[in-house]
Amino acid sequence: MRKLINSTYLTLDGVIENPVWTSPYFAEEAAEVAAGLTAGADALIMGRATYDGFSQAWPAMDESDPSTGAAFFNNVKKYVASTTLRDPSWKNTEVLEGDLVEAVAKLKAQEGKDIVQYGYGEVTARLVKAGLVDEVKFWIHPVIEGVPSFAGALSDVKATFELIDTRVFKNGVIVATYRPKATA
């Protein structure tokens, strides 16, 4: 069975939206972790907001430059959880039909590599609640941005995770990797 891995950038105060504050911290160590994540994946799952942002940014980037990651993002199979998107224009994008939990469970049961999801919002919260997220990577940046945006997405989700890896970059970013803790 494929793993579903969530990778989320956040500030010290829990802000995850519009992570423009990550740019100064995306150095060699971050590129190495990011490349490892995409090398192990053959699909992306995203909500509509992430799709809208990614589909505007990635196609404009140079796919011939391996440091951008654009070749992966523009060519990988992409699944979008949306009730309003009908005809996605970004190459290899499919809108998930029907119940999100059932659709993602079917994707995970297929042969293939890992499925990656970026950002943490309503879609991730529903998948965590359903027990479908196998791993979360929180990229904690040494930045304070303002009001945390995590609260709404997490309000009805109860889950316990165990730390499986920690990577501390020279620039102060910490990538903490967790997996759901088995319940007795």
C-alpha positions in Angstrom: 0.0 0.0 0.0 1.2 3.5 -0.9 2.0 6.0 1.9 0.4 9.4 2.1 2.9 11.9 3.3 2.0 15.5 4.3 4.7 18.1 4.1 3.8 21.5 5.7 5.9 24.7 6.2 5.0 26.6 9.3 6.3 29.4 11.4 7.0 29.3 15.1 3.5 30.7 15.8 1.8 28.2 13.5 1.2 30.2 10.4 1.1 28.0 7.3 -0.6 30.2 4.7 1.2 31.9 1.9 4.7 30.7 2.9 6.7 33.4 1.2 8.8 33.5 4.4 10.4 30.2 3.5 12.4 31.5 0.6 15.4 32.7 2.6 15.5 29.3 4.3 15.4 27.1 1.2 19.1 26.3 1.0 21.0 23.1 0.2 19.8 21.1 3.2 16.1 21.9 2.4 16.6 21.1 -1.3 18.0 17.7 -0.3 15.0 16.9 2.0 12.5 18.2 -0.6 14.2 16.2 -3.4 14.0 13.0 -1.3 10.3 13.5 -0.8 9.6 14.0 -4.4 11.9 11.2 -5.5 9.8 8.8 -3.5 6.5 10.0 -4.9 4.5 9.6 -8.0 1.3 11.5 -7.1 0.2 14.7 -5.3 -3.1 15.3 -3.4 -4.2 18.9 -2.8 -7.2 21.0 -1.9 -8.5 23.7 -4.1 -6.5 26.5 -2.5 -3.2 24.7 -2.9 -4.2 23.7 -6.5 -4.9 27.3 -7.4 -1.6 28.5 -6.0 0.5 25.7 -7.4 -1.1 25.7 -10.9 -0.3 29.4 -11.2 3.3 29.1 -10.0 4.8 25.8 -11.2 4.0 25.9 -15.0 5.8 29.3 -15.1 9.0 27.8 -13.8 11.9 26.3 -15.9 11.6 22.6 -16.0 15.1 22.2 -17.5 16.6 23.5 -14.2 16.5 20.6 -11.7 16.9 23.0 -8.8 13.4 24.4 -9.3 11.5 21.1 -9.0 9.2 22.2 -11.8 9.7 19.1 -13.9 8.3 17.0 -11.0 5.4 19.2 -10.1 4.3 19.9 -13.7 4.5 16.2 -14.8 3.5 14.2 -11.7 -0.1 12.9 -11.4 -2.1 15.4 -9.4 -5.4 14.8 -7.6 -7.5 17.8 -6.4 -10.2 17.6 -3.7 -12.7 20.2 -4.9 -16.5 20.4 -5.3 -16.2 23.4 -7.6 -13.2 22.7 -9.9 -14.5 21.1 -13.1 -11.9 21.3 -15.8 -8.4 21.6 -14.3 -6.0 23.2 -16.8 -2.7 22.0 -15.1 -1.2 19.0 -16.9 -2.0 15.5 -15.3 -4.6 16.9 -12.9 -7.7 15.0 -12.0 -10.5 16.2 -9.7 -11.4 13.5 -7.1 -15.0 12.5 -7.4 -17.3 11.5 -4.6 -16.3 11.1 -1.0 -12.8 12.3 -0.3 -12.0 9.6 2.2 -13.1 6.8 -0.1 -11.3 8.3 -3.1 -8.0 8.7 -1.2 -8.3 5.2 0.3 -8.6 3.8 -3.3 -5.6 5.8 -4.4 -3.5 4.5 -1.5 -4.6 0.9 -2.3 -3.2 1.2 -5.9 0.3 0.2 -6.9 2.8 3.0 -6.9 5.1 5.2 -5.0 4.2 7.6 -2.2 1.5 10.2 -2.5 2.6 13.7 -1.2 0.4 16.5 0.0 1.6 20.0 0.8 0.1 22.3 3.3 -2.3 21.6 6.1 -5.9 22.6 5.8 -9.4 21.0 5.7 -8.4 18.2 3.3 -5.5 17.1 5.5 -7.6 17.3 8.6 -10.2 15.1 7.1 -7.6 12.6 5.9 -5.9 12.6 9.4 -9.2 12.0 11.0 -9.9 9.1 8.7 -6.5 7.5 9.5 -5.2 7.9 5.9 -2.2 10.1 6.5 0.9 7.9 7.2 3.4 10.6 7.9 3.6 14.4 8.5 6.7 16.5 8.0 6.5 19.9 9.7 9.1 22.3 8.4 9.4 24.7 11.3 10.9 28.0 10.3 12.4 30.5 12.8 9.9 33.2 11.9 7.0 34.8 13.7 4.3 35.9 11.3 1.2 36.8 13.3 -2.1 35.0 14.0 -1.8 31.2 13.7 -3.9 29.6 10.9 -3.8 26.0 12.1 -6.7 26.2 14.5 -9.6 26.0 12.1 -8.3 23.0 10.3 -7.5 21.2 13.5 -10.6 22.0 15.5 -12.3 18.6 15.3 -9.3 16.4 14.7 -7.9 14.3 17.6 -4.7 12.3 16.8 -1.5 11.3 18.5 1.7 11.1 16.6 5.2 9.7 17.3 8.4 11.4 16.3 10.3 9.3 13.8 12.9 11.8 12.6 14.3 15.2 13.2 16.5 17.2 10.9 17.9 20.5 12.0 19.3 22.8 9.3 22.2 25.2 9.8 19.8 28.1 9.2 17.5 27.1 12.0 14.8 25.3 10.2 13.7 22.0 11.9 12.0 19.3 9.9 10.1 17.1 12.4 8.7 13.9 10.9 5.9 12.1 12.7 3.7 9.1 12.0 0.3 8.4 13.6 0.7 6.6 16.9 -1.0 3.2 16.9 -4.0 3.2 19.3 -4.6 0.2 21.5 
